[in-house]
Every structure is written in C-alpha cells, then in structure tokens.
Amino acid sequence: MTPFFESHRFFSLISTHLPDMVWVKDLEGNYIFANQSICDNLLMAENIHEPIGKNDLFFATRERSRCPENLQWHTFGELCFNTDKTTLQAMKPMRFEEYGNIRGELVYFDVHKAPLHDEEGNLIGIIGSARDITEQKRLENELNITKRLIESGPVVVFEWSGEEGWPIRFVSPNIESVLGISYRKLMKKATKFSTFIHPDDIKKVESEVVEFLEMKATKFVQEYRLLRENGTLIWVKDFTVVEYREDGAVSTIKGYVFDNTAERVADDRAQYFNHFDQLTGLPNRQKMLLDMQLNLPKACAIFNIDSFREMNDLFGIAVGDDILVQLAQESVRMGMSPYRIGGDEFAVLFYEEGTSRNALKEQINQILLRLHEMTFTVADEVINIRMNVGV
C-alpha cells in the first residue's frame, strides 16, 4: 500500500464525498478534522479548515449571535460536548440520537462516536459520524400517532380483500372496546363481520354494497345496527373506501367504522320532539299533517275542552296540564288515535271508506259521551269537563 493511501489526504478525500457528517476531535473537544458535510449542516463553517482547533461551543455561540432575539435559533453545542464526554467515559463505540434547532429548524441526527487511538494504542481523541434523520423522525411520529389512533381511538379500521368471500386482511385491535366484538373471533376465517349486523339490516347493507360496487364507487357511507357479543345493540356509521384493479375488479375494501349510537339517539329524540307533544306524548299537529298527506283520511274531528282557559285561571296551569294528560290517556284507552294539535285541542282522523255522515256523527257522539263521563280530582274536588267538537 502506497503512502498516499495511508495519508490524511486519502481520509479527507473519502469523507468529503460522503453525505454523512464525519469529524475527529482531540481530548479537549477541539476539531482535528471536519468534512464538508458537518461544516455545511452543523457548524456553519466557511470551509473544512476553519473548524481545526475550535470546538462546538465556538460555532454554536457564533451562530446564536447572528439571531440573538430568537433563543431557539441554534441550540446545538452543549449536547455535542456532553455525548463526547459520555463516549470517552464508556471507552467504547456508542450511538446517540441528538436533536436541536439549527437556524430555527428542529433537526434530528443519528450519531455514532468512538474513542480514537494512535498506532501505539494511546487515546488521542474521538471520531464521529452523523446522519440527518429529521424526515425519518417526522414519519415515525406520524406513524406512531396513527398507530395510537388505530389501537385506542374511537374508529375501528378494517381491510377486506377483493377475493371471494371478502376475507378480512386487517382489523384494528380496538374493535373490542369500540364495537364489542372479539378481535380473535373476527380474525378467524370462519367468522364474517356480517355475522354481527342486525338481521333486520343485513339485506339492506348487502344490497347497498352491491349497488355501490356496480357503480364503481370509490367512497360511500352506510349506517346500520350491530349486535355486540354481550347482546346489546348499537348503531354504527361505516365510511368505506374501495380500490379497483385495472380490469375493474375490486382489489381492496377499507372500512372506517365508529359507534354512532349517541348521534342516532339524539336524532331520534329530535325527530320525536318534531312529531310528538312533550306533555301528553301524543303525536302533534306536524305529525297529523304528515299522516294526512300519506294516508288521505276521509274525515277529521277536532275536540277542545269547554272553558279550559277559565279552568286554568281558577285551578292553575299544573292542574290544567294534569287534565290534558288524563284526557290523552283515556282517549288512547278508548282505542282512538288522537293528536294534540293545540293547547286544549285534540284531533282524530277517520279513514273508513263508505262511512255516511250519520254514521260518523253517531261515532263522534259516542266519543263525546265517554269523555263527558270522565271525572277529574282537583284539590279534593271531583269535576267533569265538557267537550266541543267540529268535523
């Protein structure tokens, strides 16, 4: 081997062309050698000769002075010195993950350091190399966040293969806590997710999926009920993403499913209050108008309590409300299907074909007779009410 290949020049030539940072320091932490990469990416040195005889704190202090108002402008320097000391104390090659701000940007380095000995075995310093792993760390952090969301978040992630029978390729472990379905049981080939769909919903769900796939839809949303393994029922919302092969066949189906029960209960409750009276529980005017449009009744009778306003003034609103509730309950027991359409107004729809006016009049008179026979106890007094009716 010629002297050229043993020289400092050969080492400098190799390290200059490496994308990684390479350096050598003496036992006081001063640079003996620095390649172009560490000069450009950490020290901000003018050339590879400037670092010689200087340490990390020199370059860190100089870089901080360029932007003194920003304390996060350059935070490297001390950390480099500390890991040098740790390596020399251990007297063995070591690996570190070093990070800090360089010109205001957070940077991560994968750093390798080792004690450096001369030909006689005397310790003369430390040799090191570093690689910028900032982008790798960003991707790792994003992957960890995604993993935590998948494992413990409120959304269960599915992946089905486009093969016959739609075998499950993947399901997130949080399926047990979110949907109440055993992870191990579902991952068995003999168990299908459709097993847990409510029997009354399964045909609708399957027909919708077939329709979407025939349309070559890439995204669609479904809502349906699931039966948990403990027997309870929940509503779920299923966001589906479909990937197709070039020949048009399904390659992969991905589902993002979450428990939608609370939202459905709130919607049902809002729908209930839109169509039902809160005091009596009877359907209201809006529901009556909707039923009239759908079912086309032959007649409508509207009942109201005679002198109800005076009754409220005399006994109080709470007593008036109690009378309305009792009247509603009695009407239902009589087999009627009344609506509460106003303060003291109730309506009944009649659908019988061919009913004569006289027959209808007789039927309503029978209703009035029963209502007039009702008694209400108010302040230890028994009172009757009179009803008016218009047809």
FIFI-383166 format. One record per residue (C-alpha): y, z, x negated; residue in one letter. Coordinates in steps of 0.25 Angstrom, whole numbers, plus 5000, padded with zeros to 4 digits. Layout:
BEGIN
YZXA/...
//
This chain:
BEGIN
500050005000M/501349964994T/502550064992P/503249985003F/502250035014F/502350175009E/503850175009S/504850245018H/505350105021R/504050065028F/504050185037F/505450155041S/505150015044L/503950055053I/504750155060S/505950065062T/505149975071H/504550085079L/505150105093P/504850255092D/505750355084M/505250395071V/505850495061W/505650585049V/506350725047K/506350825036D/506050965038L/507550995041E/507550895052G/508350785045N/507850645047Y/507150575035I/506850455043F/507250395057A/506850265062N/507850175070Q/507250225084S/507650365082I/508950325077C/509250245089D/508550335100N/508850475096L/509750495084L/510750385087M/510850365072A/511450235067E/510250195058N/509050255052I/509750305040H/510750395048E/509750505052P/509250535038I/509550675034G/510050705048K/509350785059N/509250775074D/510350865077L/511350785069F/511150665078F/511050745091A/512350815088T/513050675085R/512450615098E/512950735106R/514350715100S/514450575106R/514450635120C/514850785120P/515150795135E/513650755138N/512750875134L/511550785138Q/511950665129W/511050695118H/510050815118T/509050775107F/509150845093G/508750985094E/507450955101L/507050855090C/507350965080F/506451065087N/505250975088T/505350945073D/505251095071K/504051115080T/503351005073T/503551065059L/503051195064Q/501851145070A/501551055058M/500850945066K/501250825073P/501850855087M/502250775099R/503550815108F/504250755120E/505750765117E/506750735126Y/508250745127G/509550665130N/509950545121I/511350495125R/511250555139G/509850505142E/508550585143L/507550535133V/506150585130Y/505350565117F/503950575113D/504050635099V/502950655088H/503350735076K/502450775064A/502750855051P/502950755039L/502350785025H/502550715012D/501450655003E/501150794997E/501050855011G/502350925011N/503050935024L/504350855023I/504750835038G/504350785051I/504050645056I/504250605071G/504250495081S/504750485095A/504650385107R/505550375119D/504750415131I/505850425141T/505350315150E/503950375150Q/504450515154K/505250455165R/504050385170L/503150515168E/504250595176N/504250495188E/502650495188L/502650645188N/503650655199I/502850545207T/501550625204K/502150755209R/502550685222L/501250625224I/500450745221E/501350845228S/502350775236G/502350745251P/501850605250V/500350565249V/500150435241V/498950345244F/498450215238E/497350135244W/496650015238S/496649885246G/495149875245E/494249885257E/494350025264G/495650055257W/495150155247P/496150255242I/496550245228R/497450365227F/498050475235V/498950585230S/498350725230P/499450785239N/498750715251I/498050855254E/499350935254S/500150825262V/499150755271L/498050865271G/496950765267I/495950795256S/496250715243Y/494850715238R/494250675252K/495250565253L/494950505240M/493450495243K/493150345246K/492450385259A/493750445265T/494950365270K/496350405273F/496250345287S/495250455290T/496350555291F/497250465300I/497350515314H/496350445323P/497450405333D/498250345322D/497150275313I/497150145321K/498650135321K/498750155306V/497650055302E/498149945311S/499549965305E/499049955291V/498249825294V/499549775301E/500449805288F/499449745279L/499249615287E/500849605286M/500649635271K/501649745272A/501849825259T/502449945265K/502250015278F/502350155285V/501450225295Q/501450355302E/500150415307Y/499350545308R/498350605299L/497350715301L/497350815290R/495950875285E/496351005292N/496450935305G/497950935306T/498750815309L/499950755302I/500850635303W/500950545290V/501950435286K/501250335277D/502050235268F/501150125264T/501350025252V/500449905251V/500149825239E/499549685241Y/498749595231R/499149455229E/498149405238D/498749495249G/497649595250A/498049745249V/498049805235S/498449945237T/499050025248I/499850145245K/500250255255G/501250365255Y/500950465266V/501650595270F/501550695281D/502550645292N/502150755302T/503550835301A/504250705303E/503350655315R/503450795322V/505050785320A/505050645326D/504150685337D/504950805340R/506250725340A/505550625349Q/505150735358Y/506550785360F/506950645363N/506050635375H/505750775379F/506650885385D/506751005375Q/506851115387L/505751065396T/504850985387G/504950875398L/505250725394P/506750695395N/507550585400R/507350495388Q/505850505389K/505950475404M/506750355402L/505750305391L/504650335401D/505350255412M/505450135403Q/504050135398L/503350175412N/504350125423L/504250235433P/504350205448K/505250325451A/506050435444C/506350565451A/507350655445I/507350805449F/508450905446N/508651055449I/509651085461D/510751175456S/510251185442F/511651205436R/511951325445E/510551385441M/510951375426N/512251435429D/511651545437L/510451585428F/510751525414G/510351395407I/509051465401A/508551495415V/508851345419G/508051295407D/506851385411D/506951325425I/506951185419L/505751215410V/504951275422Q/505251155431L/504851055420A/503551135418Q/503251135433E/503550985434S/502450955424V/501451055430R/501650975443M/501150845436G/502550785435M/503050715422S/504550765423P/505650725413Y/506850815411R/508050725411I/509250815412G/509650965414G/508850995427D/508350845429E/506950805429F/506350675431A/504950625436V/504450475435L/503550415445F/502650295441Y/501750275453E/501650135458E/501850115473G/502350255476T/503250245488S/504650315489R/504050405500N/502850445491A/503750465479L/504750555488K/503550635492E/503050655478Q/504450705473I/504550795485N/503250865481Q/503850875467I/505150945473L/504351035482L/503551085470R/504751105461L/505451175473H/504351275473E/504551315459M/505151455456T/505851505444F/506051645440T/507551675435V/508051815432A/506851875440D/507251785452E/506451665457V/507151545460I/506851405465N/507451275461I/507751155470R/507551005464M/508350885467N/507750745465V/508150605464G/507150485463V/
//
